[in-house]
Amino acid sequence: MAEISFEDFLRIDIRVGRIVRAEPYPEARKPALKLWVDFGPEIGERKSSAQITKHYQAEQLIGRQVLAVVNFPPRQIGKFRSEILVLGLPDEDGEVVLIVPDSEVPAGGRMF
């Protein structure tokens, strides 16, 4: 495992946001959902393509808070432009489970 400095870690901007819209992304190579996440007035709304279909359906994600990296450059995922990386951990089968705060926190709050 490569070591990084604390300063390197601080360069990664991880924020909490609320999913305001979610829909299936059937055109993706691997099953995915398109997410629109609101990070509050400082950052606003950003989009992500997330391979989370094993544990989540689009309609059940609306209103949920998630953690995401907001300072990676955007990536084109097929016809969809992904602007953030929503964070998750693999379950025992390697399927993504979202990382979420265990209490309500203000949108846009930075992880540190």
Beta strands, then each sheet from edge to edge (+ up, - down):
strand 1: 14-24
strand 2: 33-38
strand 3: 45-50
strand 4: 65-69
strand 5: 75-77
strand 6: 80-82
strand 7: 85-86
strand 8: 88-90
strand 9: 96-98
sheet 1: 3+ 2- 1+ 4- 7+
sheet 2: 5+ 6-
sheet 3: 8+ 9-
end
